[in-house]
Amino acid sequence: MCGRFALYSSRGRVARLLGINHPVGDQIARYNVAPGTQISLALAPQTLSALQLGFSWWGFHPTWTEGRNAPRPINARAENVAKSRYFRHAFAHRRGLVPADGYYEWRQEDGHKQPYYIQSKNGEILMLAAIWEPTGHGTETSCAILTEPAFGPLLEVHSRMPVVLAQACWSDWLDPSLVDRKTVREAVKRVPPDSLEIYPVSTAVNRPSNNAPDLIAPASKQG
């Protein structure tokens, strides 16, 4: 799954990577982004030429769930998202990218959960596949990050992982005119697992209110 991540790169850097000239809003460095908060989201509401970098609530709650006791999932399984009644419309029409410098996963070790941090070996920003919908409150949106079965060395930490998209398919993924679900699936290209590195970090990340650079430092190098 993907339940916590970091985004400390500047908003300008993220925007330049996506070819966006005017990102919406400012952003502070966040080393412990938790569900239920607003996160950066790249989306193209109408056409790919109108690509924008804004903010979205992390916890999927589309307009039609308003007033209902409906779940607000933070993740959507890539295997089922095209067929799920809850997600299929967003998958066909409203796909986005969540930028992250890295993300956290927890592994059960000796009776406790040990957090691990996963990032690009080259320091590149990761783009996590997401779906979004308007919330019905002005221009607000909500989103969920897609996950898939983990593979390669990532499987040693957790059985699932976020879908990390290769730059070659960002445009196709974001293009709202590409609505055929099979075509979308075929267009998706993932970063190779050997391009990512994994290492244990401090359990301080377990507390969502903690936000400091040392959260992503290797545990062996701390205090």
GUDO-345031 format. One record per residue (C-alpha): residue number from 0; residue in one letter; x, y, z. Coordinates in Angstrom, 3 decimals. Layout:
N
{pt NUM; "A"; {X; Y; Z}}
...
end
This chain:
223
{pt 0; "M"; {0.000; 0.000; 0.000}}
{pt 1; "C"; {1.043; 3.628; 0.217}}
{pt 2; "G"; {0.066; 5.348; 3.438}}
{pt 3; "R"; {2.812; 7.897; 3.979}}
{pt 4; "F"; {5.289; 9.722; 1.752}}
{pt 5; "A"; {7.648; 12.695; 1.565}}
{pt 6; "L"; {7.702; 15.695; -0.756}}
{pt 7; "Y"; {10.378; 18.213; 0.110}}
{pt 8; "S"; {11.373; 19.251; -3.422}}
{pt 9; "S"; {10.322; 22.781; -4.305}}
{pt 10; "R"; {7.048; 23.337; -6.106}}
{pt 11; "G"; {9.019; 24.990; -8.889}}
{pt 12; "R"; {11.109; 21.868; -9.436}}
{pt 13; "V"; {8.012; 19.683; -9.618}}
{pt 14; "A"; {6.328; 22.096; -12.036}}
{pt 15; "R"; {9.357; 22.270; -14.333}}
{pt 16; "L"; {9.547; 18.490; -14.436}}
{pt 17; "L"; {5.935; 18.392; -15.613}}
{pt 18; "G"; {6.261; 21.338; -18.004}}
{pt 19; "I"; {3.883; 23.507; -15.972}}
{pt 20; "N"; {4.568; 27.251; -15.956}}
{pt 21; "H"; {2.264; 28.416; -13.194}}
{pt 22; "P"; {1.753; 25.956; -10.323}}
{pt 23; "V"; {-1.066; 26.784; -7.921}}
{pt 24; "G"; {-0.140; 27.790; -4.375}}
{pt 25; "D"; {2.963; 27.415; -2.256}}
{pt 26; "Q"; {4.341; 24.327; -0.592}}
{pt 27; "I"; {6.427; 23.674; 2.480}}
{pt 28; "A"; {8.853; 20.776; 2.700}}
{pt 29; "R"; {6.933; 17.760; 3.995}}
{pt 30; "Y"; {8.795; 14.680; 5.173}}
{pt 31; "N"; {5.771; 12.862; 6.565}}
{pt 32; "V"; {2.706; 13.378; 4.385}}
{pt 33; "A"; {-0.283; 11.591; 5.928}}
{pt 34; "P"; {-3.759; 10.652; 4.663}}
{pt 35; "G"; {-6.552; 13.163; 5.165}}
{pt 36; "T"; {-4.338; 16.119; 4.292}}
{pt 37; "Q"; {-4.039; 18.112; 1.089}}
{pt 38; "I"; {-1.328; 16.834; -1.224}}
{pt 39; "S"; {0.124; 18.025; -4.524}}
{pt 40; "L"; {-1.635; 16.630; -7.578}}
{pt 41; "A"; {-0.958; 17.162; -11.277}}
{pt 42; "L"; {-4.127; 16.895; -13.342}}
{pt 43; "A"; {-5.617; 17.952; -16.664}}
{pt 44; "P"; {-9.325; 18.656; -16.028}}
{pt 45; "Q"; {-10.304; 19.240; -19.674}}
{pt 46; "T"; {-7.349; 18.962; -22.045}}
{pt 47; "L"; {-3.722; 17.962; -21.711}}
{pt 48; "S"; {-2.720; 21.512; -22.689}}
{pt 49; "A"; {-4.452; 22.734; -19.518}}
{pt 50; "L"; {-2.251; 20.607; -17.246}}
{pt 51; "Q"; {-2.036; 22.099; -13.768}}
{pt 52; "L"; {-0.343; 21.425; -10.455}}
{pt 53; "G"; {-2.714; 21.985; -7.586}}
{pt 54; "F"; {-3.729; 20.413; -4.290}}
{pt 55; "S"; {-6.140; 17.585; -3.538}}
{pt 56; "W"; {-7.481; 15.911; -0.413}}
{pt 57; "W"; {-5.851; 12.522; 0.076}}
{pt 58; "G"; {-8.851; 10.283; 0.632}}
{pt 59; "F"; {-11.146; 9.604; -2.320}}
{pt 60; "H"; {-14.673; 10.956; -1.785}}
{pt 61; "P"; {-16.430; 11.865; -5.048}}
{pt 62; "T"; {-19.471; 14.132; -5.178}}
{pt 63; "W"; {-21.968; 11.284; -5.297}}
{pt 64; "T"; {-20.865; 10.076; -1.836}}
{pt 65; "E"; {-21.796; 13.397; -0.208}}
{pt 66; "G"; {-24.065; 12.854; 2.784}}
{pt 67; "R"; {-23.428; 9.116; 2.845}}
{pt 68; "N"; {-21.377; 7.112; 5.284}}
{pt 69; "A"; {-18.992; 6.198; 2.476}}
{pt 70; "P"; {-15.345; 5.194; 2.852}}
{pt 71; "R"; {-12.595; 7.592; 1.829}}
{pt 72; "P"; {-9.920; 5.232; 0.539}}
{pt 73; "I"; {-6.394; 6.568; 0.177}}
{pt 74; "N"; {-5.405; 3.771; -2.211}}
{pt 75; "A"; {-7.044; 2.028; -5.164}}
{pt 76; "R"; {-5.886; -1.373; -6.381}}
{pt 77; "A"; {-4.614; -1.121; -9.943}}
{pt 78; "E"; {-5.900; -4.630; -10.681}}
{pt 79; "N"; {-9.513; -3.612; -9.971}}
{pt 80; "V"; {-9.677; 0.133; -10.558}}
{pt 81; "A"; {-11.022; -0.087; -14.127}}
{pt 82; "K"; {-13.966; -2.260; -13.054}}
{pt 83; "S"; {-14.723; -0.981; -9.560}}
{pt 84; "R"; {-17.989; 0.930; -9.331}}
{pt 85; "Y"; {-16.305; 3.273; -6.888}}
{pt 86; "F"; {-13.274; 4.090; -9.060}}
{pt 87; "R"; {-13.956; 3.240; -12.704}}
{pt 88; "H"; {-15.270; 6.661; -13.780}}
{pt 89; "A"; {-12.242; 8.419; -12.331}}
{pt 90; "F"; {-9.910; 5.877; -13.914}}
{pt 91; "A"; {-11.418; 6.554; -17.331}}
{pt 92; "H"; {-11.691; 10.336; -17.077}}
{pt 93; "R"; {-9.747; 11.782; -14.144}}
{pt 94; "R"; {-6.235; 10.467; -13.717}}
{pt 95; "G"; {-3.489; 12.393; -11.977}}
{pt 96; "L"; {0.080; 12.240; -10.718}}
{pt 97; "V"; {1.156; 12.654; -7.109}}
{pt 98; "P"; {4.787; 13.831; -6.895}}
{pt 99; "A"; {6.885; 12.336; -4.097}}
{pt 100; "D"; {10.559; 12.363; -3.220}}
{pt 101; "G"; {10.011; 8.978; -1.628}}
{pt 102; "Y"; {7.514; 6.933; 0.345}}
{pt 103; "Y"; {7.400; 4.795; 3.491}}
{pt 104; "E"; {6.426; 1.197; 4.100}}
{pt 105; "W"; {6.442; -0.835; 7.316}}
{pt 106; "R"; {7.678; -4.404; 7.786}}
{pt 107; "Q"; {7.015; -6.635; 10.766}}
{pt 108; "E"; {10.339; -7.379; 12.466}}
{pt 109; "D"; {10.927; -8.984; 15.871}}
{pt 110; "G"; {7.523; -8.062; 17.215}}
{pt 111; "H"; {7.444; -4.472; 15.970}}
{pt 112; "K"; {6.877; -2.633; 12.716}}
{pt 113; "Q"; {10.059; -1.214; 11.218}}
{pt 114; "P"; {9.576; 1.708; 8.801}}
{pt 115; "Y"; {11.493; 1.776; 5.531}}
{pt 116; "Y"; {11.982; 4.627; 3.097}}
{pt 117; "I"; {11.935; 4.044; -0.657}}
{pt 118; "Q"; {13.343; 6.615; -3.075}}
{pt 119; "S"; {14.998; 6.931; -6.473}}
{pt 120; "K"; {18.682; 6.035; -6.442}}
{pt 121; "N"; {19.315; 9.105; -8.595}}
{pt 122; "G"; {17.361; 11.532; -6.433}}
{pt 123; "E"; {14.623; 11.902; -9.031}}
{pt 124; "I"; {11.084; 12.844; -8.060}}
{pt 125; "L"; {8.706; 9.883; -8.218}}
{pt 126; "M"; {5.348; 10.298; -9.927}}
{pt 127; "L"; {2.688; 8.113; -8.337}}
{pt 128; "A"; {-0.356; 7.193; -10.414}}
{pt 129; "A"; {-3.560; 8.572; -8.923}}
{pt 130; "I"; {-7.237; 9.083; -9.680}}
{pt 131; "W"; {-9.302; 12.062; -8.584}}
{pt 132; "E"; {-12.819; 13.449; -8.471}}
{pt 133; "P"; {-14.380; 16.810; -7.531}}
{pt 134; "T"; {-15.716; 16.884; -3.979}}
{pt 135; "G"; {-18.600; 19.213; -4.776}}
{pt 136; "H"; {-17.086; 22.007; -2.688}}
{pt 137; "G"; {-15.934; 24.669; -5.120}}
{pt 138; "T"; {-12.805; 23.631; -6.968}}
{pt 139; "E"; {-11.758; 21.083; -4.334}}
{pt 140; "T"; {-10.829; 17.579; -5.413}}
{pt 141; "S"; {-10.037; 14.349; -3.611}}
{pt 142; "C"; {-7.748; 11.572; -4.767}}
{pt 143; "A"; {-6.435; 8.065; -4.219}}
{pt 144; "I"; {-3.018; 6.640; -5.106}}
{pt 145; "L"; {-2.971; 3.449; -7.162}}
{pt 146; "T"; {-1.167; 0.422; -5.765}}
{pt 147; "E"; {-0.120; -2.903; -7.245}}
{pt 148; "P"; {1.589; -6.112; -6.096}}
{pt 149; "A"; {5.178; -5.356; -5.135}}
{pt 150; "F"; {7.963; -6.828; -7.233}}
{pt 151; "G"; {11.730; -7.065; -7.177}}
{pt 152; "P"; {13.489; -5.982; -3.977}}
{pt 153; "L"; {10.414; -4.012; -2.865}}
{pt 154; "L"; {8.642; -7.290; -2.130}}
{pt 155; "E"; {10.997; -7.797; 0.814}}
{pt 156; "V"; {9.362; -4.882; 2.623}}
{pt 157; "H"; {5.669; -5.057; 1.708}}
{pt 158; "S"; {3.361; -7.087; -0.516}}
{pt 159; "R"; {2.102; -3.965; -2.298}}
{pt 160; "M"; {3.584; -0.742; -3.616}}
{pt 161; "P"; {2.378; 2.455; -5.294}}
{pt 162; "V"; {2.308; 2.502; -9.088}}
{pt 163; "V"; {5.372; 4.624; -9.931}}
{pt 164; "L"; {5.096; 5.802; -13.526}}
{pt 165; "A"; {7.973; 6.261; -15.956}}
{pt 166; "Q"; {8.219; 9.712; -17.522}}
{pt 167; "A"; {7.541; 8.280; -20.984}}
{pt 168; "C"; {3.890; 7.644; -20.097}}
{pt 169; "W"; {3.042; 10.683; -17.975}}
{pt 170; "S"; {1.284; 12.478; -20.833}}
{pt 171; "D"; {-0.847; 9.477; -21.780}}
{pt 172; "W"; {-1.781; 8.864; -18.166}}
{pt 173; "L"; {-2.858; 12.478; -17.656}}
{pt 174; "D"; {-4.641; 12.881; -21.009}}
{pt 175; "P"; {-8.407; 13.145; -20.286}}
{pt 176; "S"; {-9.228; 12.361; -23.923}}
{pt 177; "L"; {-7.772; 8.878; -23.481}}
{pt 178; "V"; {-10.784; 7.131; -21.966}}
{pt 179; "D"; {-10.580; 3.542; -23.213}}
{pt 180; "R"; {-9.564; 1.548; -20.162}}
{pt 181; "K"; {-7.621; -1.082; -22.090}}
{pt 182; "T"; {-5.668; 1.592; -23.962}}
{pt 183; "V"; {-4.856; 3.363; -20.712}}
{pt 184; "R"; {-3.564; 0.143; -19.172}}
{pt 185; "E"; {-1.400; -0.578; -22.205}}
{pt 186; "A"; {0.049; 2.941; -22.130}}
{pt 187; "V"; {1.254; 2.634; -18.542}}
{pt 188; "K"; {5.008; 2.216; -18.100}}
{pt 189; "R"; {6.577; 1.762; -14.688}}
{pt 190; "V"; {9.998; 2.727; -13.419}}
{pt 191; "P"; {12.241; -0.355; -13.092}}
{pt 192; "P"; {12.434; -1.649; -9.506}}
{pt 193; "D"; {16.229; -1.584; -9.555}}
{pt 194; "S"; {16.079; 2.206; -9.945}}
{pt 195; "L"; {14.781; 2.481; -6.369}}
{pt 196; "E"; {16.635; 2.103; -3.091}}
{pt 197; "I"; {15.226; 0.961; 0.251}}
{pt 198; "Y"; {16.572; 1.463; 3.746}}
{pt 199; "P"; {15.275; 1.462; 7.351}}
{pt 200; "V"; {14.495; 4.756; 9.059}}
{pt 201; "S"; {13.587; 5.903; 12.552}}
{pt 202; "T"; {10.229; 4.987; 14.073}}
{pt 203; "A"; {9.743; 8.728; 14.593}}
{pt 204; "V"; {7.922; 8.669; 11.255}}
{pt 205; "N"; {5.166; 6.666; 12.944}}
{pt 206; "R"; {3.854; 9.905; 14.436}}
{pt 207; "P"; {2.171; 11.918; 11.631}}
{pt 208; "S"; {2.847; 15.235; 13.377}}
{pt 209; "N"; {6.618; 14.746; 13.069}}
{pt 210; "N"; {8.096; 16.596; 10.105}}
{pt 211; "A"; {11.865; 16.919; 9.792}}
{pt 212; "P"; {14.630; 15.927; 7.347}}
{pt 213; "D"; {16.016; 13.319; 9.736}}
{pt 214; "L"; {12.875; 11.207; 9.202}}
{pt 215; "I"; {14.320; 10.055; 5.877}}
{pt 216; "A"; {17.866; 9.520; 7.174}}
{pt 217; "P"; {19.016; 5.879; 7.310}}
{pt 218; "A"; {18.442; 4.463; 10.792}}
{pt 219; "S"; {22.095; 3.401; 11.066}}
{pt 220; "K"; {23.186; 7.034; 10.689}}
{pt 221; "Q"; {20.962; 8.458; 13.404}}
{pt 222; "G"; {22.006; 9.436; 16.916}}
end
